[in-house]
Amino acid sequence: MMPGRRVARRTARRTSRRMAAAQAPPPAAAPAATPAPAAPAQQDEMAEIQKLAQLKEQGILTEEEFAAKKKQILGI
């Protein structure tokens, strides 16, 4: 197989994964009236950032997308 075809297939797979992720319904929001304890919230943030890091390593997210989402999660 020619190298150009491999790159095109990889790009097509990455694009289709991004489109599928964008079309997925947003996760259900937690009720705003219920205050969450500080420690579990930090654990949730870290878990979410770790998931994003895995997506970045897999090539699904770019470095810029990862950084932007991480800032959003951390409230920076």
KAMO-V791788 format. One record per residue. N is the residue number from 1. RES is the residue in one letter. PHI is phi in whole degrees, 0 to 359 (999 if undefined). PSI is psi in radians with two decimals (none if undefined). OMEGA is omega in whole degrees, -180 to 180 (none if undefined). Layout:
[[N | RES | PHI | PSI | OMEGA] [N | RES | PHI | PSI | OMEGA]]
This chain:
[[1 | M | 999 | 2.50 | -178] [2 | M | 282 | 2.54 | -179] [3 | P | 303 | -0.62 | -179] [4 | G | 298 | -0.63 | 180] [5 | R | 291 | -0.67 | 179] [6 | R | 297 | -0.75 | 180] [7 | V | 296 | -0.75 | -180] [8 | A | 296 | -0.71 | 179] [9 | R | 293 | -0.73 | 180] [10 | R | 297 | -0.74 | 179] [11 | T | 295 | -0.71 | 179] [12 | A | 296 | -0.73 | 178] [13 | R | 296 | -0.77 | -179] [14 | R | 298 | -0.76 | -180] [15 | T | 296 | -0.75 | -179] [16 | S | 294 | -0.63 | 177] [17 | R | 295 | -0.72 | 179] [18 | R | 295 | -0.72 | -180] [19 | M | 294 | -0.72 | 179] [20 | A | 296 | -0.72 | 179] [21 | A | 294 | -0.64 | -179] [22 | A | 290 | -0.53 | -178] [23 | Q | 274 | -0.20 | 180] [24 | A | 293 | 2.50 | 179] [25 | P | 295 | 2.54 | -180] [26 | P | 295 | 2.62 | 179] [27 | P | 296 | 2.61 | -179] [28 | A | 296 | 2.34 | -179] [29 | A | 280 | 2.49 | 177] [30 | A | 287 | 2.60 | 178] [31 | P | 301 | 2.33 | -176] [32 | A | 287 | -0.43 | -176] [33 | A | 286 | -0.38 | -178] [34 | T | 270 | 1.90 | 179] [35 | P | 288 | 2.38 | 180] [36 | A | 264 | 2.49 | 176] [37 | P | 298 | 2.63 | -175] [38 | A | 295 | -0.76 | -176] [39 | A | 298 | -0.87 | 179] [40 | P | 297 | -0.56 | 179] [41 | A | 296 | -0.73 | 179] [42 | Q | 295 | -0.66 | 178] [43 | Q | 294 | -0.69 | 178] [44 | D | 297 | -0.73 | 179] [45 | E | 298 | -0.78 | -180] [46 | M | 295 | -0.71 | 179] [47 | A | 297 | -0.74 | 180] [48 | E | 295 | -0.73 | 179] [49 | I | 294 | -0.67 | 177] [50 | Q | 295 | -0.69 | 176] [51 | K | 298 | -0.76 | 179] [52 | L | 297 | -0.69 | 179] [53 | A | 297 | -0.68 | 177] [54 | Q | 295 | -0.72 | 178] [55 | L | 296 | -0.66 | 178] [56 | K | 294 | -0.74 | 179] [57 | E | 296 | -0.57 | 179] [58 | Q | 281 | -0.14 | 180] [59 | G | 87 | 0.16 | -180] [60 | I | 280 | -0.65 | 177] [61 | L | 249 | 2.54 | 174] [62 | T | 275 | 2.94 | 178] [63 | E | 300 | -0.70 | -179] [64 | E | 294 | -0.75 | 179] [65 | E | 296 | -0.73 | 179] [66 | F | 299 | -0.85 | -178] [67 | A | 298 | -0.73 | -179] [68 | A | 295 | -0.77 | -179] [69 | K | 292 | -0.65 | 179] [70 | K | 297 | -0.75 | 178] [71 | K | 298 | -0.69 | 179] [72 | Q | 297 | -0.78 | -180] [73 | I | 297 | -0.73 | -178] [74 | L | 279 | -0.15 | 179] [75 | G | 73 | 0.54 | -178] [76 | I | 268 | none | none]]
